[in-house]
Amino acid sequence: MSEDTDNKMSREDRLAAKLRENLRRRKAQAREIGSESRESGLPKEDAKS
């Protein structure tokens, strides 16, 4: 049974891989949203003086 667990990634490795995947996906979504707002000419935040 220990050979099977050695071949699989540890829990920490699996979690780290999922976190990296999630971060890449969220960054891509943020870039897409940012490019849409720039194309439409709408500011991201209201500029207050």
VEXKEVEX-556439 format. One line per field, with one value per residue: x, y, z of N, C-alpha, C, O, CB in turn. Coordinates in pm, whole numbers, plus 32768, in hexadecimal, padded with zeros to 4 digits. Glycine has a CB too. Example, Ala and Ser with C-alpha at 12.3 -4.5 7.8 and 13.67 -1.06 7.14 Angstrom:
<recs>
n_u: c(8527	8505)
n_v: c(7DC7	7F1F)
n_w: c(830C	82C4)
ca_u: c(84CE	8557)
ca_v: c(7E3E	7F96)
ca_w: c(830C	82CA)
c_u: c(8528	850A)
c_v: c(7EB6	8003)
c_w: c(830C	8313)
o_u: c(8590	853D)
o_v: c(7EB4	8072)
o_w: c(834E	8324)
cb_u: c(846B	8580)
cb_v: c(7E41	7FC4)
cb_w: c(8389	823C)
</recs>
This chain:
<recs>
n_u: c(8052	80CB	8164	80AC	8055	8142	8166	809C	8048	808D	7FA9	7FD7	8064	7FA1	7EE3	7F7B	7FA4	7E9C	7E64	7F19	7EB0	7DB0	7DF9	7E71	7D91	7CE6	7D80	7D82	7C72	7C59	7CFE	7C6A	7B7C	7BE3	7C40	7B54	7AD4	7B80	7B63	7A5B	7A66	7A28	7A7F	7B43	7B30	7A7F	7AF0	7B44	7B60)
n_v: c(7F88	807B	80B5	8109	81FC	828A	82B1	8360	84BF	8582	85FD	870C	8753	872C	87EB	88D5	88D4	88F2	89EF	8A8F	8A68	8AD9	8BE1	8C2F	8C1F	8CDF	8DC7	8DD7	8E04	8EFD	8F99	8F8A	9009	9105	9154	9165	923C	930B	9313	9362	945C	94A0	9507	9451	9489	9583	96C7	9793	98DD)
n_w: c(8000	803D	7F5E	7E9D	7F09	7F02	7DF1	7DB0	7DBE	7EDF	7FD7	800B	7F24	7E5F	7EAF	7E92	7D7E	7D23	7D8C	7CF8	7BF8	7C16	7C51	7B5E	7AB7	7B28	7B06	79F0	79C3	7A3F	799B	78B0	78F8	7933	7837	77AC	782C	77EB	76D7	76B8	771C	781C	795F	7A51	7B64	7C1E	7BFC	7CF9	7D6B)
ca_u: c(8000	811F	8193	8043	8054	81BD	8155	803D	8075	8060	7F38	800A	8085	7F22	7EA9	7FCD	7F88	7E16	7E6E	7F5A	7E50	7D49	7E33	7E7E	7D0B	7CB2	7DCC	7D51	7BEF	7C6E	7D31	7BFB	7B21	7C2A	7C46	7ACB	7AB5	7BCF	7B2A	79DC	7A81	79FB	7AED	7B36	7B01	7A57	7B59	7B10	7BC5)
ca_v: c(8000	80F3	80D2	8155	8285	82CB	82D6	83CF	853B	8594	8659	8794	8769	873A	886C	893E	88D4	892C	8A7F	8ACE	8A65	8B3A	8C66	8C4D	8C35	8D60	8E32	8DE0	8E44	8F8B	8FDB	8F94	9071	9182	917A	918B	92C1	936A	931C	93AB	94E4	94B6	94FD	93E5	94C3	960F	9722	97FA	9944)
ca_w: c(8000	8041	7ED6	7E5A	7F3B	7ED4	7D65	7DA8	7DFB	7F68	7FE4	7FFD	7E97	7E16	7ED1	7E55	7CEE	7D11	7DA6	7C86	7B8A	7C37	7C44	7ACF	7A80	7B59	7AC5	7967	79CA	7A60	7923	7851	7929	7923	77AA	7785	785F	779E	7651	76BC	7745	78A3	79BF	7AB2	7BE2	7C14	7C26	7D54	7D85)
c_u: c(8056	8154	812C	8043	80D2	81AF	80F8	8079	8041	7FED	7F65	802B	8007	7EE4	7EF7	7FB2	7F00	7E19	7EAE	7EFA	7DE3	7D7D	7E41	7DF7	7CD4	7CFD	7D9D	7CC9	7BFE	7CA3	7CC1	7B9C	7B62	7C2D	7BBB	7AAC	7B05	7B95	7AAA	79EF	7A51	7A73	7AD5	7AFC	7AD7	7AC9	7B1B	7B7F	7BB4)
c_v: c(807E	8117	8125	81E6	82CF	82FB	834D	844A	8542	85F9	86E9	87B4	877C	87C2	88DE	8946	8912	89C2	8AC8	8AD4	8ACF	8BC9	8C8C	8C6B	8CBD	8DD6	8E45	8E25	8ED9	8FD7	8FEE	9003	90FA	91B0	91A3	9219	932B	937E	936F	943C	9504	94AB	9489	9418	9553	9666	9790	985B	997B)
c_w: c(8000	7FB8	7E8A	7E88	7F11	7E44	7D54	7DE8	7E8A	7F6A	7FCF	7F6B	7E44	7E31	7E91	7DC0	7CD2	7D28	7D31	7C0F	7B9E	7C26	7BB2	7A91	7AAA	7B1B	7A36	7964	79E6	79E7	78BD	787A	7918	7893	7778	77B3	7814	7713	7651	76EA	77D2	7902	7A1F	7B35	7BCA	7C49	7C7D	7D74	7E10)
o_u: c(802D	816F	8151	8034	80CD	81E6	8103	80D1	7FD6	7FD5	7F22	8012	8002	7EB5	7EBC	7FAA	7EF1	7DD7	7E80	7EF4	7DC0	7D37	7E22	7DEC	7C9B	7CC0	7D91	7CAF	7BB8	7C79	7CBA	7B70	7B1F	7C1E	7BB0	7A6F	7AD4	7B97	7A91	7992	7A52	7AC4	7A63	7AA2	7B07	7AFB	7AC9	7BF0	7C00)
o_v: c(80E3	818C	817E	8242	8348	8362	8397	8441	850F	8640	8737	8823	87D3	8805	893E	89B4	895E	8A0D	8B33	8B39	8B16	8C1F	8CFD	8CC6	8D05	8E3D	8EB6	8E76	8F2B	9048	9056	9051	915A	9227	91FA	9266	939A	93ED	93BA	948C	9578	944F	9464	93DA	9595	964F	97DE	9834	99D3)
o_w: c(7FC7	7F9E	7E3E	7E36	7EFF	7E21	7CF3	7E3E	7EA8	7F08	7F8A	7F3D	7DEC	7DD4	7E5E	7D89	7C72	7CE0	7D0B	7BC9	7B40	7BF1	7B8C	7A3F	7A58	7AFF	7A07	790C	79AB	79CE	787C	7826	78F1	7877	7722	776A	7800	76DE	75F2	76E0	77FA	78F5	7A3B	7B6E	7B6D	7CB7	7C4E	7D92	7E38)
cb_u: c(7FA3	8192	81B0	7FBA	8047	8234	8120	7FB7	8047	80D4	7EF5	8086	80D6	7EC0	7EA5	8063	7F8E	7DB2	7EBD	7FD9	7E10	7D17	7EBA	7EC0	7CAB	7CBD	7E62	7D48	7B98	7CD0	7DA3	7BB1	7AFD	7CB7	7C7D	7A64	7AD1	7C60	7B0E	797B	7A42	798D	7AFE	7BBF	7B70	79D3	7BA4	7AD8	7BBB)
cb_v: c(8000	80DE	8050	8116	8286	826C	8260	83AA	85B5	85C4	864B	87A7	86F3	86CB	887F	8924	8845	88E9	8A98	8A82	89D8	8B25	8C6C	8BD7	8BC6	8D67	8E14	8D54	8E02	8F99	8F88	8F0E	9059	9175	9107	9128	92CA	933D	9291	9364	9542	9452	9582	93A3	94BA	962A	975F	97BB	99B5)
cb_w: c(8079	80A2	7E8B	7E74	7FD4	7EE1	7D17	7DEB	7DA9	7FC2	806F	8055	7E60	7E3C	7F6A	7E6F	7CB5	7D70	7E26	7C5F	7B7E	7CC8	7C8A	7A86	7AAC	7BF1	7AC8	7927	7A36	7AD6	78E4	7848	79BE	7957	7756	77BF	78F6	7794	7619	7719	76E5	78CA	7A0E	7ACB	7C4F	7C63	7BAC	7DD7	7D1E)
</recs>
